[in-house]
């Protein structure tokens, strides 16, 4: 009789993504309790010669500010004045020191599914450079300016991707929030014209190297999910699945992509009872993971939104109890 060794956390996660009947639901932790996470994020750092001008300064030239325990936002925008564009120099993806810590980060978690994170990407990063309102104006009245800024961002990211896929990582992660509560921030036609081709080129870089594409986007992004899947997204990370309808997501995209979802951060994670949280966790798994897999649970401590430690622990317990 042949006794098969137990699957590693990496293998279980890969089976969920590829919808090959994982033995249990993998769990992705975002910002604490990584010892219990089936996935681990690694990433690049600043160039070794970068000297911040002040607290929160970045290589891109905007200054990051955190006031209330949230992730924060830029308080300055280096390209707010278009005259600054001519002399602007973006970071060098190949700068010395940028990837020095990656091998050690990976080696610390030999049995985990390793995600190389690009951080905040694409559209969101462009708004940091130009300012949200001004970049949206560019998209509306001067798309050539918008494309010039996007080229800065995507060229840097492409350079990082080309280095990232040389490491023994399993996925490259993108983070670009596109949704409001009701829909996209721009028209679908403009998204398809300006952003889909850029994403497609990035995803091809990742997939050509044999890595998975993991894409995070908050809000009501149903309109672009089909496009993202068509151009190569393997995992779509949705932290407000209720705004699109969990059953609708399963009906429209189940079996074509792996969902990574949390107990919804707008209601149940904040004010739900233990019974509500446990029931919703099972509902997510049973609905989105009903395709021989295709579901990864997401856990994040969101005290800044009012999540109590009690509710955080209930969410942890609920997802880990799914396969008991």
C-alpha positions in Angstrom: 0.0 0.0 0.0 1.4 3.4 -1.1 1.0 6.1 1.6 1.0 9.6 0.0 2.6 12.4 2.0 0.3 15.2 3.1 -0.1 18.1 0.8 1.8 21.3 1.6 0.0 24.6 2.0 1.4 25.5 -1.4 -0.1 22.5 -3.1 -3.5 23.0 -1.4 -3.6 26.6 -2.6 -2.5 25.6 -6.1 -5.3 23.0 -6.3 -7.9 25.6 -5.2 -6.7 28.0 -7.9 -6.7 25.4 -10.6 -10.0 23.9 -9.4 -8.5 20.4 -8.8 -10.4 19.4 -5.6 -8.3 20.8 -2.8 -8.6 18.8 0.4 -9.6 21.9 2.3 -10.2 25.6 1.8 -6.9 27.6 1.8 -6.8 30.8 3.8 -4.9 34.0 2.9 -3.9 36.3 5.7 -3.2 39.9 4.9 -1.6 41.7 7.8 -1.1 39.5 10.8 -1.1 35.8 12.0 1.0 34.7 9.0 1.8 31.5 10.7 -1.7 30.4 9.9 -1.7 31.6 6.3 -1.4 29.2 3.3 -0.1 32.1 1.3 2.8 34.5 2.0 3.5 37.8 0.3 7.0 39.0 -0.6 8.0 42.0 -2.5 10.6 44.5 -3.7 12.0 47.4 -1.7 13.4 50.9 -2.3 16.7 51.3 -4.1 19.7 51.1 -1.7 20.6 54.7 -2.4 17.1 56.2 -1.7 17.1 58.8 1.1 13.6 60.0 2.1 13.1 63.8 2.3 10.6 63.3 5.1 8.5 60.7 6.8 6.4 58.9 4.2 8.4 60.0 1.3 8.6 57.6 -1.7 10.8 57.1 -4.7 8.0 58.3 -6.9 8.1 61.7 -5.2 4.7 61.6 -3.5 4.6 61.6 0.3 2.4 59.0 2.0 0.3 60.1 5.0 -1.5 58.0 7.6 -3.6 59.8 10.1 -6.4 57.4 11.3 -5.0 53.9 11.2 -6.1 53.2 7.6 -3.6 52.4 4.8 -3.3 56.2 4.2 -3.0 58.2 1.0 -0.6 60.6 -0.7 -0.6 64.1 0.6 1.5 65.4 -2.4 1.4 64.7 -6.1 4.7 65.2 -8.1 2.9 65.6 -11.4 0.0 67.8 -10.2 1.5 70.6 -12.3 2.0 69.2 -15.9 5.0 71.3 -16.4 6.8 69.0 -14.0 6.4 66.0 -16.4 9.2 67.0 -18.7 11.9 66.7 -16.0 10.3 63.9 -14.0 12.2 60.7 -13.6 10.4 57.6 -12.3 12.2 55.0 -10.1 14.5 52.5 -11.8 13.1 49.0 -11.5 16.6 47.6 -11.7 18.2 49.9 -9.1 20.7 48.2 -6.8 19.2 46.8 -3.6 15.6 46.6 -4.9 15.4 42.8 -4.7 18.0 42.0 -2.2 15.6 40.9 0.5 13.5 38.7 -1.7 15.5 35.4 -1.4 15.4 35.5 2.4 11.7 36.3 2.4 11.0 33.3 0.3 13.3 31.0 2.2 11.5 31.7 5.5 8.3 30.0 4.2 9.3 26.9 2.3 5.9 25.2 2.3 3.7 28.2 1.4 2.2 29.6 -1.8 4.4 32.6 -2.4 2.9 35.8 -3.9 5.2 38.5 -5.2 3.3 41.7 -4.6 3.6 44.8 -6.9 1.9 46.9 -4.3 -0.6 49.5 -5.5 -0.5 49.4 -9.2 -1.7 50.8 -12.5 -4.6 53.3 -12.4 -4.3 53.9 -8.7 -0.6 54.6 -8.9 -1.2 57.1 -11.7 -3.7 59.0 -9.5 -1.0 59.2 -6.8 1.3 60.9 -9.3 -1.1 63.3 -10.9 -3.8 63.6 -8.1 -7.1 61.7 -8.4 -9.2 64.6 -9.6 -6.6 65.8 -12.1 -6.0 62.3 -13.5 -9.7 61.8 -14.0 -9.9 65.1 -15.8 -7.0 63.9 -18.0 -8.9 60.8 -18.9 -12.0 62.8 -19.8 -10.4 65.7 -21.8 -6.8 64.9 -22.5 -6.3 61.2 -22.8 -2.8 61.7 -24.2 -1.6 63.1 -20.9 -3.2 60.2 -19.0 -1.5 57.7 -21.3 1.9 59.4 -20.7 1.5 59.0 -16.9 0.3 55.4 -17.4 3.4 54.6 -19.4 5.6 55.7 -16.5 3.8 53.5 -14.1 3.4 50.4 -16.4 7.0 50.6 -17.6 8.2 50.5 -14.1 5.9 47.6 -13.2 6.9 45.6 -16.2 10.6 45.9 -15.2 9.7 44.7 -11.7 7.7 41.8 -13.1 10.6 40.7 -15.3 12.8 40.5 -12.2 10.1 39.0 -10.0 9.3 36.0 -12.1 13.0 34.9 -11.9 12.5 34.1 -8.3 10.8 30.8 -7.1 7.4 32.5 -6.5 4.0 31.1 -7.4 2.1 34.2 -8.4 2.5 37.9 -9.1 -0.1 40.1 -7.4 -1.6 43.4 -8.7 -3.6 45.8 -6.7 -5.8 48.3 -8.6 -9.1 49.4 -7.1 -11.6 50.1 -9.9 -15.1 50.1 -8.3 -17.4 52.4 -6.5 -20.5 50.9 -4.8 -22.4 51.0 -8.1 -19.8 50.4 -10.8 -16.6 51.4 -12.5 -15.0 54.8 -12.0 -14.6 55.3 -15.8 -16.6 54.0 -18.7 -16.1 50.4 -19.8 -15.2 51.5 -23.3 -12.4 53.7 -21.9 -11.2 50.9 -19.6 -11.0 48.5 -22.5 -9.2 51.1 -24.6 -6.5 52.3 -22.2 -6.2 49.7 -19.5 -7.0 46.2 -20.9 -4.1 46.2 -23.4 -1.7 47.3 -20.7 -2.9 44.6 -18.2 -2.8 42.0 -21.0 0.8 42.7 -21.7 1.7 42.5 -18.0 -0.2 39.2 -17.4 1.5 37.7 -20.4 4.9 38.4 -18.8 3.7 36.6 -15.7 2.1 33.6 -17.4 4.9 33.1 -19.8 7.1 32.5 -16.8 4.7 29.9 -15.5 3.4 32.0 -12.6 -0.2 32.7 -11.6 -1.8 36.2 -11.9 -3.5 37.4 -8.7 -5.6 40.6 -9.1 -7.1 42.6 -6.3 -9.8 45.2 -7.0 -12.2 46.7 -4.5 -15.8 47.9 -5.2 -18.3 46.9 -7.8 -16.1 45.6 -10.6 -18.4 43.0 -12.2 -18.2 44.8 -15.6 -14.4 44.1 -16.0 -14.2 40.6 -14.4 -14.9 38.8 -17.7 -12.2 40.9 -19.4 -9.7 40.3 -16.7 -10.3 36.5 -16.8 -10.0 36.5 -20.6 -6.6 38.2 -20.5 -5.2 35.9 -17.9 -6.2 36.5 -14.3 -6.1 33.3 -12.3 -7.3 34.7 -8.9 -9.5 37.7 -8.4 -9.4 39.2 -4.9 -12.8 40.8 -4.0 -13.3 42.2 -0.5 -16.8 43.5 -1.0 -18.4 40.6 -2.9 -21.9 41.5 -1.7 -22.0 44.7 -3.8 -22.0 42.5 -6.9 -23.9 39.6 -5.5 -22.2 36.4 -4.5 -24.6 34.1 -6.4 -24.2 36.3 -9.5 -20.4 36.1 -9.3 -20.6 32.3 -9.1 -23.1 32.2 -12.0 -21.2 34.5 -14.3 -17.6 33.5 -13.5 -17.6 30.3 -11.4 -15.4 27.7 -13.0 -13.3 30.3 -14.9 -11.4 31.9 -12.1 -10.5 31.4 -8.4 -12.2 33.8 -6.0 -10.3 35.1 -2.9 -12.9 36.8 -0.7 -13.4 38.0 2.8 -16.4 38.2 5.1 -17.7 41.5 3.7 -15.9 44.4 5.3 -18.8 46.8 5.0 -21.2 45.0 7.3 -20.8 41.5 8.7 -17.1 41.7 9.5 -17.7 44.9 11.5 -21.1 44.3 13.2 -22.0 40.7 12.5 -22.7 38.1 15.2 -20.7 34.9 15.5 -23.5 33.0 13.9 -23.8 35.4 11.0 -20.0 35.3 10.3 -19.8 31.5 10.4 -22.9 31.2 8.1 -21.5 33.8 5.6 -18.1 32.1 5.5 -19.7 28.8 4.6 -22.0 30.5 2.1 -18.9 32.0 0.3 -17.1 28.7 0.2 -20.2 26.7 -0.9 -21.2 29.2 -3.6 -17.9 30.4 -5.0 -15.9 27.2 -4.3 -18.5 24.9 -5.9 -16.4 24.3 -9.0 -14.0 21.6 -7.7 -12.4 24.4 -5.7 -12.0 28.0 -6.9 -12.2 29.7 -3.5 -9.6 31.0 -1.2 -10.6 32.6 2.1 -9.3 36.1 3.0 -8.6 37.3 6.5 -7.5 40.9 7.4 -7.5 42.8 10.7 -9.5 45.9 9.8 -9.6 47.8 13.2 -9.5 51.1 11.3 -13.0 50.3 9.9 -14.3 49.3 13.3 -13.6 45.6 13.3 -13.3 44.4 16.9 -10.7 41.8 17.9 -13.6 39.5 18.8 -15.0 39.7 15.2 -11.5 39.2 13.8 -11.1 36.0 15.7 -14.6 34.8 14.7 -13.7 35.3 11.0 -10.5 33.3 11.6 -12.4 30.5 13.3 -15.1 30.5 10.7 -12.8 30.0 7.7 -10.6 27.4 9.5 -13.7 25.5 10.6 -15.1 25.1 7.0 -13.6 21.7 6.5 -13.9 20.3 10.0 
